């Protein structure tokens, strides 16, 4: 078998490798702590091993002591994480981070470095995923199973350096057993790196936040090219540079990027609103025309003196809370066009959906054999009402579930900077106002907010439907009526 002693011996891997395993006090990234780390470095100088016990400063549960053999007494005199953090990061920097179930090991390390104020960011390779890709005929891919399957000798199972060695031996065995192009393809699925614009410094990417907010792409002379939003700014920005998914226009924009800036927000809704405001204010070159913050129209049904339901196109902000809203349209013309099209599909009368007027004579659609005959008495009012409601059904917005306005409190991640929260006043799927700050919100002011500045668009509606009906983590609803 080939002797894999350098990173470049592995097809598809062109960076040095850091093959890592950690032992912990349990499975919770935020509650539990690291008790041991083992690192095998593989680069042009060959293979080097390093490991250390770490004092977690909390009790190691008996079940974990039985599994790993690491006891409270063993770690009592071991260094704390912050005392070996510099050593660890020096061994990891510039390398592909390899681990079996990489999300576990990397998640613990990234959280530990975050507590020290250091944003760890490395390219990852998971050998569980690699095993699944290379050996799909097998159902199980745990390290224990792989050790048995490949006959890997392990002297101390569930100890960091021993498990890192087993992971390295599996990586080497798989690279030797599989054709180079097969191994390379499996590796590149995980490690495919975005091609950064030629004029953009890599450090700019590394400094981007990983929380929610708005990002800005700038070209030469601080020319604003694009404004976007995301719940993870860094991940979203990197997705712009994945050429396999980008359009020609998007690629042309990326080639012009010289700088990227970011504005963190308390959450997704504040990011959505801030993006809309910034696009309207700056009109970036590559943003599509947005109609957020301008008037949107919707359709509500009104019953006339004969019991006939008639569609009424109105400003969405003025919609009656007790009546169902159908669709959100950028202009009255767009809403009317939608009604005309639905009329053709469902046999509706022109006197109702095209040019509202009394139903006393045959409409144009009836003459063309499209209208089912409301205007000629061949269809009853009930039949037409039912068809109209069926036609609009797919466009129906959910009914506002409250009798009046509510406050949606969006909490900030405790690791982020101020403000600690943003409060949105909502009514009938519209945002009436937003206030950011720390401490206790001014509830009296929020109760007095008027509806004149109500904001609504499709994205806002889609987001609010999710969180108003079922608030998630970091969101609280407070009735104001």
C-alpha positions in Angstrom: 0.0 0.0 0.0 1.2 3.5 -0.8 2.8 5.3 2.2 0.8 8.5 2.7 3.1 10.9 4.6 2.3 14.2 2.9 -1.0 16.0 2.3 -0.4 16.1 -1.5 -0.3 12.3 -1.5 -4.1 12.4 -1.1 -5.9 13.0 -4.4 -7.9 16.3 -4.2 -6.2 17.6 -1.0 -3.8 20.4 -1.8 -3.5 21.9 1.7 -1.7 20.5 4.8 -4.0 18.4 7.0 -4.8 18.5 10.7 -6.5 15.3 11.7 -8.2 16.0 15.0 -10.0 14.1 17.7 -11.3 15.5 21.0 -12.8 14.0 24.1 -15.3 15.9 26.1 -17.5 15.9 29.3 -20.6 15.2 27.2 -22.3 15.9 23.9 -23.5 19.5 24.4 -21.3 22.1 22.6 -22.5 24.9 24.9 -22.7 23.1 28.2 -19.9 20.5 28.1 -16.1 21.1 27.9 -13.1 19.5 26.2 -11.0 17.1 28.2 -8.4 16.0 25.6 -7.3 16.9 22.1 -5.1 14.9 19.7 -3.8 16.4 16.4 -1.9 14.7 13.6 -0.4 17.2 11.2 0.4 16.1 7.7 2.3 18.5 5.4 5.4 18.6 3.2 7.6 18.0 6.3 5.8 14.7 6.9 3.6 13.5 9.8 3.7 14.9 13.4 1.6 14.0 16.4 0.6 16.2 19.4 -1.9 15.7 22.2 -2.7 17.1 25.6 -5.2 16.6 28.4 -7.3 19.7 29.2 -8.8 20.7 32.5 -12.5 21.3 31.7 -13.1 23.0 35.1 -16.2 21.0 35.5 -16.9 17.4 36.8 -16.5 14.6 34.2 -19.6 12.4 34.5 -19.0 8.8 35.6 -20.4 7.4 32.3 -17.9 9.5 30.3 -15.0 8.5 32.6 -16.0 4.9 32.0 -16.0 5.4 28.2 -12.8 7.4 27.8 -10.8 6.4 30.9 -10.2 10.1 31.6 -11.0 10.9 35.2 -11.2 14.1 37.2 -7.9 13.3 38.9 -6.2 12.9 35.5 -7.2 16.4 34.4 -6.8 18.2 37.7 -3.3 19.4 36.9 -3.8 19.6 33.1 -3.7 23.1 31.4 -7.0 24.9 30.9 -8.1 25.4 27.3 -7.0 29.1 27.2 -3.5 28.0 28.2 -3.1 25.7 25.2 -5.3 27.7 22.7 -2.3 29.4 21.0 -0.6 26.0 20.6 -3.8 24.5 19.1 -4.5 27.3 16.7 -0.9 27.3 15.5 -1.2 23.7 14.6 -4.6 24.2 12.8 -4.0 27.4 10.9 -3.8 27.0 7.1 -4.8 23.3 7.2 -7.8 21.3 6.2 -9.5 20.2 9.5 -10.2 16.5 9.3 -12.2 14.5 11.8 -14.6 11.6 12.0 -18.0 13.4 12.5 -16.3 16.7 12.0 -19.3 18.8 13.2 -18.7 17.4 16.7 -15.0 18.1 17.0 -15.0 21.3 15.1 -18.1 22.6 16.9 -16.6 22.1 20.3 -13.3 23.8 19.3 -15.0 26.7 17.5 -17.2 27.3 20.6 -14.2 27.2 22.9 -12.3 29.7 20.8 -15.4 31.9 20.5 -15.5 32.2 24.3 -11.9 33.6 24.0 -13.1 36.1 21.4 -11.3 34.2 18.5 -13.4 33.4 15.4 -12.0 30.0 14.3 -12.6 29.4 10.5 -11.2 26.4 8.8 -11.8 24.2 5.7 -13.4 20.9 6.9 -13.3 17.3 5.8 -15.6 14.8 7.5 -14.4 11.2 7.2 -18.0 9.9 8.0 -19.2 11.7 4.9 -16.2 10.5 3.0 -16.8 6.9 4.0 -20.5 7.1 2.9 -19.5 8.5 -0.4 -16.7 6.0 -1.1 -18.5 2.9 0.4 -22.2 3.4 -0.2 -22.7 -0.4 0.0 -22.3 -0.2 3.8 -25.0 1.2 6.0 -22.9 2.0 9.1 -19.9 4.3 9.1 -19.0 5.0 12.8 -15.3 5.0 13.7 -15.8 1.7 15.6 -17.2 0.0 12.5 -14.5 1.5 10.3 -11.8 0.3 12.6 -13.2 -3.3 12.4 -13.9 -3.1 8.6 -10.3 -2.0 7.8 -8.6 -4.0 10.6 -7.1 -0.8 12.1 -5.0 -1.4 15.2 -6.0 0.9 18.0 -4.2 0.9 21.4 -6.6 3.1 23.4 -10.1 3.5 22.0 -11.9 6.8 22.9 -8.6 8.6 23.6 -8.0 11.6 21.4 -4.7 10.8 19.8 -5.5 7.1 19.3 -8.8 7.9 17.5 -7.0 10.6 15.4 -4.6 7.9 14.3 -7.4 5.6 13.4 -9.0 8.4 11.4 -5.7 9.0 9.6 -5.3 5.3 8.8 -8.8 5.1 7.4 -8.1 8.2 5.2 -4.9 6.5 4.0 -6.5 3.1 3.4 -9.4 4.7 1.4 -7.0 6.8 -0.7 -5.0 3.7 -1.5 -8.0 1.4 -2.3 -10.0 3.8 -4.5 -9.1 5.1 -7.9 -7.6 8.6 -7.6 -10.5 10.3 -9.5 -13.1 8.6 -7.3 -11.3 9.7 -4.1 -10.8 13.2 -5.4 -14.4 13.6 -6.4 -15.6 12.5 -2.9 -13.1 14.9 -1.3 -14.0 17.9 -3.5 -17.7 17.6 -2.7 -16.8 18.6 0.8 -13.8 20.9 0.3 -14.9 22.8 -2.8 -13.7 26.3 -2.1 -15.3 29.3 -3.6 -13.1 31.2 -6.0 -12.7 34.7 -4.5 -12.8 37.7 -6.7 -9.2 38.6 -7.8 -9.4 42.1 -6.2 -10.7 40.9 -2.8 -8.4 40.3 0.1 -9.2 36.9 1.8 -8.9 38.6 5.3 -12.1 40.5 4.4 -14.0 37.2 4.3 -12.6 35.9 7.5 -13.7 39.1 9.4 -17.4 38.8 8.3 -19.9 38.0 11.0 -21.7 34.6 11.1 -24.9 36.0 12.5 -27.9 37.8 10.8 -27.6 41.1 9.1 -27.0 42.9 5.8 -23.9 42.8 3.6 -22.6 45.3 1.0 -20.5 44.6 -2.1 -18.3 47.5 -3.2 -16.4 47.9 -6.5 -13.7 50.4 -7.5 -14.0 53.9 -5.9 -16.4 52.6 -3.2 -19.1 52.1 -5.9 -21.9 50.1 -4.3 -22.7 47.0 -6.4 -25.1 45.0 -4.3 -26.9 44.8 -1.0 -28.1 41.4 0.5 -29.3 39.9 3.7 -28.9 36.6 5.5 -29.2 34.9 8.8 -25.5 34.0 8.4 -23.7 36.8 6.6 -20.4 34.9 6.0 -22.0 31.8 4.6 -24.3 33.8 2.3 -21.4 35.9 1.0 -19.3 32.8 0.2 -22.2 31.3 -1.7 -22.0 34.2 -4.2 -18.6 33.0 -5.2 -19.6 29.4 -6.0 -19.3 29.6 -9.8 -21.2 26.3 -10.4 -24.4 28.0 -9.3 -23.9 31.6 -10.4 -25.4 33.2 -13.4 -23.3 35.1 -15.9 -24.6 38.4 -14.5 -23.7 37.3 -10.9 -20.2 36.2 -12.0 -19.7 39.5 -13.7 -20.6 41.3 -10.5 -18.3 39.1 -8.4 -15.3 39.9 -10.6 -15.8 43.6 -9.7 -15.9 43.3 -5.9 -13.1 45.0 -4.1 -14.5 45.3 -0.6 -17.3 43.8 1.5 -18.9 45.4 4.6 -21.6 44.1 6.9 -24.2 45.4 9.3 -25.3 43.0 12.0 -28.9 42.9 13.1 -30.8 41.2 16.0 -32.4 38.7 13.7 -34.0 37.8 10.3 -36.8 40.3 10.3 -34.6 43.3 11.1 -32.2 42.1 8.4 -35.0 41.9 5.9 -36.3 45.4 6.7 -32.8 46.9 6.7 -31.9 45.4 3.4 -35.1 46.8 1.8 -34.4 50.3 3.2 -30.8 50.2 2.0 -31.7 49.1 -1.5 -34.3 51.8 -1.8 -31.9 54.4 -0.5 -28.8 53.5 -2.5 -30.2 51.7 -5.6 -27.2 49.4 -6.0 -26.2 48.5 -9.6 -26.9 44.8 -9.3 -30.0 44.6 -7.1 -33.2 43.9 -8.9 -35.8 46.6 -8.5 -37.5 46.2 -5.2 -40.9 47.5 -4.4 -40.6 47.0 -0.7 -41.6 50.0 1.3 -43.8 51.2 -1.6 -47.5 50.6 -1.9 -48.7 47.0 -2.3 -52.2 46.0 -3.3 -54.4 43.1 -2.3 -57.8 41.8 -3.1 -60.7 41.6 -0.7 -64.2 40.4 -1.4 -67.3 42.6 -0.8 -70.9 41.4 -1.0 -73.3 43.6 -3.0 -77.0 44.0 -2.4 -77.8 40.8 -4.5 -75.4 38.6 -2.4 -72.9 38.6 -5.2 -69.2 38.6 -4.1 -67.1 41.2 -5.9 -63.3 41.6 -5.7 -62.1 44.9 -4.4 -58.5 46.0 -5.2 -57.2 48.0 -2.2 -54.0 49.3 -0.6 -52.8 46.3 1.5 -52.3 48.6 4.5 -56.0 49.5 4.5 -57.2 46.0 4.3 -60.0 45.1 6.7 -58.6 42.8 9.5 -61.8 40.7 9.6 -61.8 39.9 5.9 -59.5 37.6 4.0 -56.8 39.1 1.8 -55.9 37.6 -1.6 -52.5 38.1 -3.0 -50.0 40.9 -2.8 -49.4 42.9 -6.0 -47.0 45.7 -6.9 -49.7 47.7 -8.7 -53.4 47.8 -9.1 -52.9 46.8 -12.8 -51.1 43.6 -11.7 -54.0 42.7 -9.4 -56.5 43.4 -12.2 -54.6 41.3 -14.7 -54.5 38.4 -12.2 -58.3 38.6 -11.8 -58.8 38.7 -15.6 -56.7 35.6 -15.9 -58.5 33.8 -13.1 -61.8 34.8 -14.8 -60.8 33.0 -17.9 -59.7 29.9 -16.1 -62.8 29.6 -13.8 -65.6 30.9 -16.1 -66.1 34.1 -14.2 -68.2 37.0 -15.4 -66.5 40.1 -16.9 -69.1 42.3 -15.0 -67.5 41.0 -11.8 -63.8 40.6 -12.5 -63.0 42.9 -15.5 -65.2 46.0 -15.4 -67.4 45.9 -12.3 -71.0 46.8 -13.1 -74.5 45.5 -12.7 -75.1 42.0 -14.1 -77.9 42.8 -16.6 -76.6 41.7 -20.0 -74.2 39.2 -21.5 -70.5 40.1 -20.9 -67.8 39.8 -23.6 -66.5 36.6 -22.1 -69.9 35.0 -22.4 -70.0 35.9 -26.0 -66.6 34.2 -26.3 -67.9 31.1 -24.5 -65.6 31.6 -21.5 -68.1 33.0 -18.9 -70.2 30.2 -17.4 -73.3 32.4 -17.6 -73.8 34.5 -14.5 -74.8 37.4 -16.7 -77.3 35.3 -18.7 -78.9 33.5 -15.7 -77.3 30.1 -16.6 -75.2 30.3 -13.4 -76.5 31.3 -10.0 -75.0 33.8 -7.7 -74.0 30.9 -5.4 -72.2 29.1 -8.2 -70.3 32.2 -9.2 -69.4 33.1 -5.6 -68.1 29.5 -5.1 -66.0 29.7 -8.3 -64.6 33.1 -7.4 -63.5 31.9 -4.0 -62.0 28.8 -5.6 -60.1 30.9 -8.1 -58.7 33.2 -5.3 -58.0 30.3 -2.9 -54.4 29.8 -3.8 -53.7 33.5 -3.4 -55.3 33.7 0.1 -53.2 35.2 2.8 -53.7 33.8 6.3 -56.2 35.6 8.5 -54.5 37.9 11.1 -54.9 35.9 14.3 -55.2 38.9 16.7 -57.9 41.5 17.4 -55.3 44.3 17.1 -51.6 45.0 17.0 -48.9 42.9 18.7 -45.2 43.5 19.4 -42.7 41.0 18.2 -39.5 41.1 20.3 -36.5 39.9 18.4 -33.7 39.0 20.9 -30.0 39.4 20.1 -27.5 36.5 20.4 -25.8 37.1 23.8 -22.3 36.9 22.1 -23.1 39.8 19.8 -22.9 43.5 20.4 -25.7 45.9 21.3 -28.5 46.5 20.6 -29.9 43.6 22.7 -33.3 43.5 21.0 -35.5 45.0 18.3 -39.2 45.3 18.9 -41.6 45.3 15.8 -45.1 46.6 16.1 -47.3 44.4 13.8 -50.9 44.5 12.6 -52.6 42.6 9.8 -49.1 41.3 8.6 -47.8 44.9 8.4 -44.8 46.3 10.2 -46.0 49.6 11.8 -42.7 50.5 13.6 -39.5 49.1 14.9 -37.4 50.1 17.9 -34.0 48.8 18.9 -32.3 49.1 22.3 -31.4 47.4 25.5 -33.1 47.2 28.8 -36.9 47.4 28.9 -38.9 48.6 25.8 -41.1 51.7 26.0 -44.4 49.9 25.9 -46.5 53.0 26.1 -44.8 54.5 23.0 -45.3 51.2 21.2 -49.0 51.1 22.0 -49.4 54.6 20.5 -47.7 53.9 17.2 -50.0 54.8 14.2 -50.4 52.9 11.0 -49.2 55.6 8.6 -45.8 54.0 8.0 -47.1 50.4 7.7 -44.7 48.2 5.7 -45.6 45.0 3.9 -44.3 42.9 1.1 -44.2 39.2 0.2 -41.0 38.4 2.1 -42.2 40.2 5.2 -45.6 38.3 5.0 -43.9 34.9 4.5 -41.6 35.5 7.4 -44.3 36.8 9.7 -46.7 33.9 9.0 -44.0 31.6 10.4 -43.1 33.5 13.5 -46.5 35.1 14.5 -48.3 31.8 14.4 -45.4 29.9 16.1 -42.6 32.1 17.5 -39.2 30.4 17.4 -36.1 30.8 19.6 -35.2 34.4 20.4 -38.7 35.7 19.5 -41.5 36.7 21.8 -45.0 38.0 21.0 -46.6 40.6 23.3 -50.3 41.7 22.6 -50.6 45.5 22.6 -54.4 45.9 22.2 
